[in-house]
């Protein structure tokens, strides 16, 4: 099973393709250099296979590469960051 996480700016979301099939996505609102993630969806055919975690990991790696930050309004993304503190620095800090 191969997967690819990529930004789809036309739809304002990161998507994960598993063997070339759309398996899930996490939409965002762009606020300058901050991406506000509102939720994450994984197709039922791909649930309980680690696809959601792979999607969030790939998304956060790309956000880091851009030098951007995130606001994880999505509970799944927030929980992922809590469990993987190496991504905590990506969370936007507002005064």
Phi, psi and omega per residue, in radians:
X1 nan 2.040 3.108
X2 -1.853 2.546 3.099
X3 -2.345 2.706 -3.124
X4 -2.435 2.228 3.068
X5 -1.849 2.249 3.140
X6 -2.541 2.637 3.078
X7 -1.368 2.396 3.018
X8 -2.060 1.467 -3.052
X9 -1.060 -0.483 3.123
X10 -1.122 -0.552 3.141
X11 -1.827 0.041 -3.140
X12 0.933 0.931 3.110
X13 -2.775 2.695 2.956
X14 -1.642 2.445 -3.097
X15 -2.168 2.634 3.003
X16 -2.043 2.248 3.078
X17 -1.860 2.235 3.073
X18 -1.970 2.054 -3.066
X19 0.848 0.799 3.093
X20 1.217 0.130 3.082
X21 -1.840 2.408 3.089
X22 -1.152 2.024 -3.069
X23 -1.863 -0.339 -3.134
X24 -3.134 2.992 3.131
X25 -2.788 2.789 3.052
X26 -2.367 1.884 -3.095
X27 -1.349 2.730 -3.134
X28 -2.476 2.756 2.961
X29 -1.898 2.317 -3.110
X30 -1.623 2.171 3.123
X31 -2.232 1.450 -3.065
X32 1.181 -2.121 3.115
X33 -1.665 0.291 -3.136
X34 -2.055 2.350 3.078
X35 -1.881 2.170 3.123
X36 -1.715 1.951 -3.114
X37 -1.624 2.188 -3.004
X38 -1.705 -0.567 3.085
X39 -2.922 3.011 3.104
X40 -2.335 2.374 3.101
X41 -2.208 2.367 3.040
X42 -2.161 2.277 3.104
X43 -0.977 2.371 -3.125
X44 -0.914 -0.531 3.128
X45 -1.141 -0.333 -3.059
X46 -1.999 0.130 -3.136
X47 -1.269 2.680 -3.136
X48 1.088 0.510 3.115
X49 -2.172 0.142 -3.131
X50 1.447 0.132 -3.086
X51 -1.180 -0.728 3.134
X52 -1.066 -0.791 3.111
X53 -1.101 -0.729 3.111
X54 -1.111 -0.672 3.103
X55 -1.090 -0.836 -3.104
X56 -1.175 -0.767 3.120
X57 -1.021 -0.848 3.137
X58 -1.108 -0.661 3.101
X59 -1.110 -0.868 -3.100
X60 -1.140 -0.625 3.088
X61 -1.099 -0.690 3.134
X62 -1.255 -0.648 3.072
X63 -1.064 -0.776 3.115
X64 -1.045 -0.777 -3.130
X65 -1.068 -0.525 3.114
X66 -1.393 -0.269 -3.043
X67 1.352 0.418 -3.103
X68 -1.733 3.098 3.092
X69 -2.225 2.970 -3.118
X70 -2.246 2.686 2.898
X71 -2.077 1.859 -3.067
X72 -1.492 1.339 3.058
X73 -1.212 -0.421 3.101
X74 -1.223 2.137 -3.137
X75 -1.040 -0.600 3.134
X76 -1.138 -0.795 3.124
X77 -1.145 -0.733 3.134
X78 -1.056 -0.753 3.123
X79 -1.143 -0.663 3.122
X80 -1.086 -0.785 3.140
X81 -1.132 -0.689 3.084
X82 -1.039 -0.678 -3.116
X83 -1.419 -0.293 -3.120
X84 -2.232 1.375 -3.028
X85 -1.073 -0.216 3.085
X86 -1.140 -0.211 3.091
X87 -1.806 -0.033 -3.074
X88 -1.045 -0.535 -3.130
X89 -1.181 -0.237 3.141
X90 -1.452 -0.247 -3.112
X91 -1.282 2.177 -3.111
X92 -1.109 2.379 3.094
X93 -1.861 2.132 3.138
X94 -1.891 2.354 -3.130
X95 -1.144 nan nan
